[in-house]
Amino acid sequence: VQLQASGGGLVQAGGSLRLSCAASGRTFSTNTMGWCRQTPGKEREFVAAINWRGGSTSYADSVKGRFTISRINAKNLVYLQMNSLKPEDTAVYYCAGSRAFAASTAIAGYDYWGQGTLVTVSS
């Protein structure tokens, strides 16, 4: 499975960005897609996840109410709409895929990773 993330950039606090993740290859081997993020010196952390079939979602407490994960199954696309961005949201965002059916909030639960896209939120 190959994952290609895009859509990162520089935005002012309070602004919005939409990240995209295109999945290719043996996509049928993934049941859940997620977004995680990492800042220098910190561990990678879970942000949001969605199940390909039922569309059930899961979010980190820090982004609930501000971020929305969605997917277009027919195009193997996953999005992360980020609103009301804060400087603390600045990070490299990674798209990830999991063979698990339940949306995993644990980094170790993901089997496939994209290359990451940088999001910078200025104050």
C-alpha positions in Angstrom: 0.0 0.0 0.0 1.3 3.4 -0.9 0.1 6.6 0.7 0.6 10.1 -0.6 -0.2 13.0 1.6 -0.6 16.5 0.4 -2.2 19.9 1.3 0.1 21.1 4.0 1.2 24.7 4.2 1.5 27.9 6.2 -1.7 29.4 7.7 -2.5 31.9 10.4 -4.1 30.9 13.7 -7.8 30.6 13.3 -7.5 29.6 9.6 -8.2 26.3 7.9 -6.4 23.7 5.8 -7.5 20.5 4.1 -5.1 17.6 3.9 -5.5 14.9 1.3 -4.2 11.3 1.3 -4.3 9.2 -1.8 -4.0 5.4 -1.3 -2.8 3.1 -4.1 -1.6 -0.5 -4.4 -3.2 -3.2 -2.3 -5.7 -0.8 -0.7 -8.0 -3.7 0.0 -5.6 -4.7 2.8 -6.4 -1.6 4.8 -9.6 -1.3 6.7 -9.0 1.9 8.6 -7.2 5.1 7.6 -5.8 7.7 10.0 -3.9 10.9 10.4 -1.1 11.3 12.9 1.3 14.2 13.5 4.8 14.8 14.9 6.8 17.8 16.0 10.6 17.8 16.5 11.6 16.2 19.8 8.2 14.7 20.4 6.6 11.3 19.7 4.2 10.8 16.9 0.6 11.2 18.1 -2.7 10.1 16.8 -5.0 12.8 15.3 -8.0 11.1 13.6 -9.1 7.9 12.0 -11.9 6.6 9.8 -13.1 3.1 8.8 -13.3 2.6 5.1 -16.6 0.7 5.2 -18.9 2.1 7.8 -17.2 5.4 8.1 -16.9 5.4 11.9 -14.5 8.0 13.1 -12.2 8.6 16.1 -10.5 11.8 17.1 -7.8 12.9 19.6 -9.3 15.1 22.3 -7.1 18.0 21.2 -8.7 18.2 17.8 -12.4 17.3 18.5 -14.8 19.8 17.2 -12.1 21.4 15.0 -10.9 18.6 12.6 -13.0 16.3 10.5 -11.8 13.2 8.7 -13.7 11.9 5.7 -13.1 9.5 2.8 -14.2 8.8 -0.8 -14.0 5.0 -1.1 -14.3 5.0 -4.9 -11.2 7.1 -5.3 -9.2 5.8 -2.3 -9.0 9.3 -0.9 -9.0 10.4 2.7 -9.2 14.0 3.8 -8.5 15.8 7.0 -10.4 19.2 7.2 -8.7 21.3 9.8 -10.5 24.4 11.1 -9.8 26.9 13.9 -6.1 26.0 13.6 -3.8 26.8 16.6 0.0 27.3 16.7 0.1 24.0 18.7 -1.3 22.2 15.6 2.0 22.9 13.8 3.5 19.5 12.9 4.3 17.1 10.1 1.1 15.3 9.4 1.2 11.7 8.3 -1.4 9.6 6.5 -1.5 6.0 7.8 -3.3 2.8 7.0 -4.3 -0.1 9.3 -5.4 -3.6 8.7 -7.5 -3.4 11.8 -11.3 -2.9 11.4 -11.6 -0.7 14.5 -10.2 2.8 14.3 -6.9 2.7 16.2 -5.7 5.6 18.4 -2.4 3.9 18.9 0.5 4.6 16.6 1.5 1.0 16.7 -1.8 0.0 15.3 -0.9 1.4 11.8 0.8 -0.8 9.2 1.4 1.6 6.4 2.7 5.2 6.4 2.9 8.1 3.9 5.7 10.6 3.7 4.2 13.4 5.7 3.1 17.0 4.9 4.1 20.0 6.9 1.5 22.2 8.5 2.7 25.5 10.1 0.3 27.7 12.0 1.5 31.1 12.8 0.3 33.1 15.8 
